[in-house]
Amino acid sequence: MRGALGGPRLLLRRLREVMAEPVSAQVRLDKIVILIAQNMIAEVCSVYVLRADQHLELYATEGLKHEAVHLTMMRAGEGLVGLIAESAEPLALSDAQAHPSFSYKPETGEEIYHSFLGVPILRGGNTLGVLVVQNRARRAYSEEEVEALQTTAMLLAEMIASGELQSLVVPGADIALRRPLALRGAPVADGVGLGHVVLHEPRVVVKQLVAEDSQSELRRLDAGIQAMRDQIDDLIERGDHIGAGEHREVLETVRMFAHDRGWLRRLREAVMTGLTAEAAVERVQNDARAKLQRQTDPYLRERLHDLDDLANRLLHQLTGQGSYADREALPENAILVARTMGPAALLEYERARLRGLVLEDGGPSSHVAIIARALGIPCVGEVANIADLVEQGDAIIVDGGSGEVQVRPQPDVEAAYAEKARLRARRQEQYHRLRDAPATTRDGVEIGLHMNAGLLIDMQHMGETGAASIGLFRTELQFMLASRFPRTSEQYALYKAVLDASPDKPVTFRTLDIGSDKVLPYMAKLEEENPALGWRAIRIGLDRPGLLRLQLRALLRAGAGRDLRIMFPMVATAAEFDEAKKIVEREVAHLRRHGYDLPTRLELGVMVEVPSLIWQLDEICARADFLSVGSNDLMQYLYAVDRDNKRVAGRFDVLSAPALRVLRKIAEKAAAHGTSLTLCGEMGGKPLEALALLAIGFRGLSMSPSGIGPVKAMILATPLRETSAFVAHLLDSDGAAPSLRAELRAFAEARDIPL
């Protein structure tokens, strides 16, 4: 390396020795800047650390005035040092004072120095500080010198991250890495959880940064890259997926990156500077992450996830460390933090120790969200970069009701949330006391409150909530969690166990509802322009009757000697229900021929979620034993709005006049035909929305277990006749407001109806 004594490898070895010395943090930093200055043949070497208030503080220097240490400050973006912190990119200048961003700090005595080289101190793509060398003479710094300084900055990043510099912090000037953060995401599962961070995919801990032999490290790197490529090729050949919701296209993209010459060249160059293979991967990924995080192009930002996946795979190959957190060693009060995770992964953790879940990807309708709600775990999704903003063991608070996440909270914030958690616990106790009370309005109208479920573990909530029945059992969850298509015997075992767990209360089983976002890992993903409107649910069952017949056979056998309710999803025409009914009849005949016991009573129902069925309600009511409104899909189809698309999901309200008029029409038709009717979408579990549903004629609601208590409390306080008249007036008046939410809330508050 031009102009350097002994090169970066010698510097790293000497720095490693300094790191091992039993000295104070300030003495260690002072020794480090001296070593760097000597090695780089620089008159000045300075370390600036980013504080929580976004100011850069001079922590150590060789060459500048020592009295400036812990005195010189500049804002992120101010001066050359601030520019490097903001851009997260190196900056090399032969005449620093001529640069428009140059900021003169008289207390440092730096006016005599002209050439300048600064690099960001990065960890996980986040800037922790800036490392600078300066010379009096005007000179150009080589690429090798920039690389050497970046490599050195890695050691400083680990020093900052370890908390060693905490002893040098003045009160109120905490290091940025440890600053409190208030983040916001999408509310997924209600509840408040206080605890400590457990990373679902823990960062690989690179214990040795400095290489003893660069050539052997290059060989280790090449071997790790080849093993990683073989792993990716194997996954593609098997048609497997990376995590949940990632499919073949993602694997192909990752494979492309794994053969990228530029990426491989940067890795090898980093090794040649004296780093181990693991440290080289970490350094290159830190640089890439810092650059891509600052991109505004969503495509480029999305590529960051691909690069992260690639780097993590390579690190796991090189270190042999496990990819996931140790399920057995989960601490008390664990808050799980993950970029993304599948529903099966969540179930592997010990529920008693989990206090919350925070996801970078994964909204309210994701599969893991369904599991979180079933387990009663407070959960917030869509929290940007959460996995990079926290460290293992950080204090964290999750508010699943508001979507707020507090990282490293201040004592007063923690106390406020602890009080909120206590109040919620007291409210839950009040709801628990209502468990055995009949869900009857103030004027004596009885309402059926049912529970949504999808797993055997959900059944424990039946007794806890006092639900009248299982209004919706999602059979697809068993298929989504399995590594292969469940056999008839396995399906039978689950359905029988569910019915055994509810001996005196009915269970409504929904047949397999896959397609759209519900992809089975062992089924080839069908390429569709609009999967939400494509080949899914009953359409798959009718086109592949063998799948439907096997499930119906398992259900009929499990229901032997009992009442059995089966419901078909995504029915668009009365003819589709007729076709499904014929398949059921054939299976009944088959089982009877082979001497199997049959259900004592069999009821077949339809989910009303496709708008076309609204104009066939007379026909469907005449054919079906019961109806259940799937409000989630019905509303998205009614408004042509993808509920998972953030740009449009908020453009309509389920309490708008058009939505409520449609739902009222369904309730009126069902009542006229004497057909049993429930609603099993998300809106049924929210007190205000449930109040509107009761007002327009619904007398049965099915919801998540957590919603039953609040909805029952609302029912007990509701004068239904008055509410119905009020809502009818709003719906029938000309020029109804875009949403009835405000009027309905004011009505409820005036009558002390708890919401």
ChimeraX attribute file (.defattr): number of C-alpha atoms within 10 A of each C-alpha:
attribute: neighborCount
match mode: 1-to-1
recipient: residues
	/A:1	15
	/A:2	12
	/A:3	14
	/A:4	18
	/A:5	13
	/A:6	11
	/A:7	18
	/A:8	26
	/A:9	21
	/A:10	15
	/A:11	24
	/A:12	23
	/A:13	16
	/A:14	14
	/A:15	21
	/A:16	16
	/A:17	10
	/A:18	17
	/A:19	18
	/A:20	9
	/A:21	10
	/A:22	9
	/A:23	11
	/A:24	12
	/A:25	17
	/A:26	15
	/A:27	13
	/A:28	17
	/A:29	22
	/A:30	17
	/A:31	17
	/A:32	26
	/A:33	23
	/A:34	19
	/A:35	19
	/A:36	26
	/A:37	22
	/A:38	17
	/A:39	18
	/A:40	24
	/A:41	17
	/A:42	23
	/A:43	17
	/A:44	23
	/A:45	28
	/A:46	25
	/A:47	26
	/A:48	27
	/A:49	29
	/A:50	27
	/A:51	23
	/A:52	18
	/A:53	14
	/A:54	19
	/A:55	23
	/A:56	28
	/A:57	23
	/A:58	23
	/A:59	24
	/A:60	25
	/A:61	27
	/A:62	22
	/A:63	20
	/A:64	20
	/A:65	13
	/A:66	16
	/A:67	11
	/A:68	19
	/A:69	19
	/A:70	17
	/A:71	12
	/A:72	17
	/A:73	20
	/A:74	19
	/A:75	18
	/A:76	21
	/A:77	17
	/A:78	18
	/A:79	18
	/A:80	26
	/A:81	28
	/A:82	26
	/A:83	21
	/A:84	24
	/A:85	32
	/A:86	16
	/A:87	16
	/A:88	27
	/A:89	18
	/A:90	22
	/A:91	19
	/A:92	21
	/A:93	19
	/A:94	20
	/A:95	17
	/A:96	21
	/A:97	19
	/A:98	10
	/A:99	12
	/A:100	9
	/A:101	15
	/A:102	15
	/A:103	15
	/A:104	13
	/A:105	14
	/A:106	11
	/A:107	14
	/A:108	18
	/A:109	14
	/A:110	18
	/A:111	13
	/A:112	11
	/A:113	20
	/A:114	18
	/A:115	21
	/A:116	26
	/A:117	25
	/A:118	26
	/A:119	25
	/A:120	32
	/A:121	34
	/A:122	26
	/A:123	25
	/A:124	21
	/A:125	22
	/A:126	21
	/A:127	23
	/A:128	27
	/A:129	33
	/A:130	29
	/A:131	27
	/A:132	27
	/A:133	25
	/A:134	29
	/A:135	22
	/A:136	17
	/A:137	15
	/A:138	15
	/A:139	15
	/A:140	13
	/A:141	17
	/A:142	14
	/A:143	12
	/A:144	17
	/A:145	20
	/A:146	17
	/A:147	19
	/A:148	25
	/A:149	24
	/A:150	25
	/A:151	27
	/A:152	25
	/A:153	24
	/A:154	22
	/A:155	20
	/A:156	25
	/A:157	21
	/A:158	17
	/A:159	15
	/A:160	21
	/A:161	17
	/A:162	10
	/A:163	13
	/A:164	13
	/A:165	18
	/A:166	14
	/A:167	10
	/A:168	15
	/A:169	13
	/A:170	10
	/A:171	6
	/A:172	9
	/A:173	16
	/A:174	19
	/A:175	26
	/A:176	20
	/A:177	21
	/A:178	19
	/A:179	16
	/A:180	16
	/A:181	16
	/A:182	12
	/A:183	14
	/A:184	18
	/A:185	23
	/A:186	21
	/A:187	22
	/A:188	30
	/A:189	30
	/A:190	22
	/A:191	24
	/A:192	25
	/A:193	25
	/A:194	22
	/A:195	21
	/A:196	25
	/A:197	26
	/A:198	24
	/A:199	22
	/A:200	24
	/A:201	19
	/A:202	19
	/A:203	20
	/A:204	18
	/A:205	13
	/A:206	16
	/A:207	10
	/A:208	13
	/A:209	22
	/A:210	27
	/A:211	21
	/A:212	14
	/A:213	14
	/A:214	20
	/A:215	13
	/A:216	14
	/A:217	21
	/A:218	20
	/A:219	12
	/A:220	17
	/A:221	25
	/A:222	16
	/A:223	15
	/A:224	21
	/A:225	22
	/A:226	16
	/A:227	16
	/A:228	22
	/A:229	20
	/A:230	13
	/A:231	15
	/A:232	21
	/A:233	15
	/A:234	12
	/A:235	15
	/A:236	19
	/A:237	10
	/A:238	10
	/A:239	16
	/A:240	18
	/A:241	17
	/A:242	17
	/A:243	13
	/A:244	19
	/A:245	18
	/A:246	14
	/A:247	18
	/A:248	17
	/A:249	11
	/A:250	17
	/A:251	22
	/A:252	14
	/A:253	14
	/A:254	21
	/A:255	20
	/A:256	11
	/A:257	17
	/A:258	20
	/A:259	13
	/A:260	11
	/A:261	10
	/A:262	9
	/A:263	16
	/A:264	18
	/A:265	11
	/A:266	16
	/A:267	24
	/A:268	20
	/A:269	16
	/A:270	25
	/A:271	28
	/A:272	22
	/A:273	27
	/A:274	28
	/A:275	30
	/A:276	26
	/A:277	32
	/A:278	29
	/A:279	25
	/A:280	27
	/A:281	26
	/A:282	26
	/A:283	25
	/A:284	20
	/A:285	24
	/A:286	22
	/A:287	21
	/A:288	18
	/A:289	23
	/A:290	21
	/A:291	17
	/A:292	18
	/A:293	17
	/A:294	14
	/A:295	11
	/A:296	9
	/A:297	10
	/A:298	9
	/A:299	9
	/A:300	14
	/A:301	16
	/A:302	12
	/A:303	17
	/A:304	18
	/A:305	16
	/A:306	17
	/A:307	19
	/A:308	17
	/A:309	15
	/A:310	23
	/A:311	21
	/A:312	20
	/A:313	20
	/A:314	25
	/A:315	27
	/A:316	18
	/A:317	22
	/A:318	21
	/A:319	15
	/A:320	10
	/A:321	13
	/A:322	13
	/A:323	16
	/A:324	12
	/A:325	16
	/A:326	14
	/A:327	13
	/A:328	9
	/A:329	9
	/A:330	17
	/A:331	16
	/A:332	12
	/A:333	18
	/A:334	25
	/A:335	31
	/A:336	25
	/A:337	27
	/A:338	23
	/A:339	21
	/A:340	20
	/A:341	22
	/A:342	19
	/A:343	19
	/A:344	17
	/A:345	15
	/A:346	20
	/A:347	14
	/A:348	10
	/A:349	17
	/A:350	14
	/A:351	14
	/A:352	10
	/A:353	14
	/A:354	25
	/A:355	23
	/A:356	31
	/A:357	29
	/A:358	33
	/A:359	27
	/A:360	20
	/A:361	19
	/A:362	25
	/A:363	23
	/A:364	21
	/A:365	14
	/A:366	21
	/A:367	22
	/A:368	26
	/A:369	26
	/A:370	20
	/A:371	23
	/A:372	23
	/A:373	21
	/A:374	22
	/A:375	20
	/A:376	21
	/A:377	24
	/A:378	28
	/A:379	35
	/A:380	34
	/A:381	30
	/A:382	21
	/A:383	22
	/A:384	15
	/A:385	14
	/A:386	21
	/A:387	23
	/A:388	15
	/A:389	14
	/A:390	21
	/A:391	21
	/A:392	15
	/A:393	15
	/A:394	16
	/A:395	21
	/A:396	26
	/A:397	29
	/A:398	30
	/A:399	28
	/A:400	25
	/A:401	16
	/A:402	17
	/A:403	22
	/A:404	22
	/A:405	25
	/A:406	20
	/A:407	23
	/A:408	22
	/A:409	19
	/A:410	13
	/A:411	8
	/A:412	9
	/A:413	13
	/A:414	17
	/A:415	12
	/A:416	11
	/A:417	19
	/A:418	16
	/A:419	12
	/A:420	15
	/A:421	17
	/A:422	13
	/A:423	12
	/A:424	14
	/A:425	14
	/A:426	12
	/A:427	14
	/A:428	15
	/A:429	13
	/A:430	14
	/A:431	19
	/A:432	16
	/A:433	12
	/A:434	19
	/A:435	18
	/A:436	12
	/A:437	12
	/A:438	16
	/A:439	24
	/A:440	19
	/A:441	20
	/A:442	14
	/A:443	13
	/A:444	13
	/A:445	16
	/A:446	15
	/A:447	19
	/A:448	18
	/A:449	27
	/A:450	29
	/A:451	29
	/A:452	27
	/A:453	30
	/A:454	21
	/A:455	19
	/A:456	16
	/A:457	13
	/A:458	21
	/A:459	22
	/A:460	12
	/A:461	18
	/A:462	20
	/A:463	12
	/A:464	14
	/A:465	23
	/A:466	21
	/A:467	24
	/A:468	21
	/A:469	19
	/A:470	25
	/A:471	27
	/A:472	27
	/A:473	23
	/A:474	17
	/A:475	21
	/A:476	19
	/A:477	22
	/A:478	18
	/A:479	20
	/A:480	21
	/A:481	18
	/A:482	13
	/A:483	10
	/A:484	12
	/A:485	17
	/A:486	16
	/A:487	12
	/A:488	16
	/A:489	15
	/A:490	13
	/A:491	22
	/A:492	22
	/A:493	15
	/A:494	18
	/A:495	25
	/A:496	19
	/A:497	14
	/A:498	23
	/A:499	21
	/A:500	13
	/A:501	15
	/A:502	17
	/A:503	11
	/A:504	12
	/A:505	13
	/A:506	17
	/A:507	25
	/A:508	23
	/A:509	24
	/A:510	22
	/A:511	21
	/A:512	24
	/A:513	22
	/A:514	22
	/A:515	20
	/A:516	17
	/A:517	14
	/A:518	19
	/A:519	22
	/A:520	21
	/A:521	23
	/A:522	16
	/A:523	11
	/A:524	12
	/A:525	14
	/A:526	12
	/A:527	8
	/A:528	11
	/A:529	8
	/A:530	9
	/A:531	14
	/A:532	16
	/A:533	13
	/A:534	15
	/A:535	17
	/A:536	20
	/A:537	21
	/A:538	24
	/A:539	19
	/A:540	17
	/A:541	21
	/A:542	17
	/A:543	11
	/A:544	11
	/A:545	15
	/A:546	12
	/A:547	15
	/A:548	19
	/A:549	19
	/A:550	17
	/A:551	22
	/A:552	23
	/A:553	21
	/A:554	21
	/A:555	25
	/A:556	26
	/A:557	20
	/A:558	25
	/A:559	23
	/A:560	16
	/A:561	13
	/A:562	18
	/A:563	19
	/A:564	22
	/A:565	23
	/A:566	22
	/A:567	23
	/A:568	24
	/A:569	24
	/A:570	23
	/A:571	22
	/A:572	20
	/A:573	18
	/A:574	20
	/A:575	12
	/A:576	16
	/A:577	24
	/A:578	14
	/A:579	11
	/A:580	19
	/A:581	17
	/A:582	12
	/A:583	18
	/A:584	19
	/A:585	11
	/A:586	13
	/A:587	18
	/A:588	19
	/A:589	13
	/A:590	13
	/A:591	15
	/A:592	12
	/A:593	9
	/A:594	8
	/A:595	8
	/A:596	14
	/A:597	16
	/A:598	21
	/A:599	19
	/A:600	11
	/A:601	12
	/A:602	14
	/A:603	14
	/A:604	20
	/A:605	26
	/A:606	27
	/A:607	24
	/A:608	26
	/A:609	24
	/A:610	22
	/A:611	19
	/A:612	14
	/A:613	20
	/A:614	18
	/A:615	12
	/A:616	13
	/A:617	20
	/A:618	16
	/A:619	13
	/A:620	24
	/A:621	22
	/A:622	14
	/A:623	17
	/A:624	19
	/A:625	19
	/A:626	22
	/A:627	24
	/A:628	26
	/A:629	23
	/A:630	23
	/A:631	23
	/A:632	16
	/A:633	19
	/A:634	21
	/A:635	23
	/A:636	20
	/A:637	17
	/A:638	16
	/A:639	16
	/A:640	11
	/A:641	17
	/A:642	16
	/A:643	19
	/A:644	15
	/A:645	9
	/A:646	10
	/A:647	10
	/A:648	12
	/A:649	15
	/A:650	11
	/A:651	10
	/A:652	15
	/A:653	17
	/A:654	20
	/A:655	20
	/A:656	16
	/A:657	22
	/A:658	17
	/A:659	18
	/A:660	22
	/A:661	16
	/A:662	15
	/A:663	22
	/A:664	21
	/A:665	16
	/A:666	24
	/A:667	24
	/A:668	14
	/A:669	16
	/A:670	23
	/A:671	15
	/A:672	10
	/A:673	12
	/A:674	13
	/A:675	18
	/A:676	18
	/A:677	25
	/A:678	24
	/A:679	28
	/A:680	24
	/A:681	22
	/A:682	19
	/A:683	22
	/A:684	29
	/A:685	27
	/A:686	18
	/A:687	22
	/A:688	21
	/A:689	20
	/A:690	22
	/A:691	25
	/A:692	23
	/A:693	24
	/A:694	24
	/A:695	23
	/A:696	23
	/A:697	19
	/A:698	25
	/A:699	18
	/A:700	22
	/A:701	27
	/A:702	29
	/A:703	25
	/A:704	24
	/A:705	25
	/A:706	22
	/A:707	20
	/A:708	28
	/A:709	26
	/A:710	20
	/A:711	25
	/A:712	27
	/A:713	21
	/A:714	23
	/A:715	25
	/A:716	23
	/A:717	17
	/A:718	25
	/A:719	18
	/A:720	22
	/A:721	15
	/A:722	12
	/A:723	19
	/A:724	18
	/A:725	13
	/A:726	15
	/A:727	21
	/A:728	16
	/A:729	12
	/A:730	17
	/A:731	20
	/A:732	11
	/A:733	10
	/A:734	8
	/A:735	9
	/A:736	14
	/A:737	14
	/A:738	12
	/A:739	17
	/A:740	19
	/A:741	18
	/A:742	11
	/A:743	13
	/A:744	20
	/A:745	16
	/A:746	12
	/A:747	15
	/A:748	20
	/A:749	11
	/A:750	9
	/A:751	11
	/A:752	12
	/A:753	20
	/A:754	18
	/A:755	16
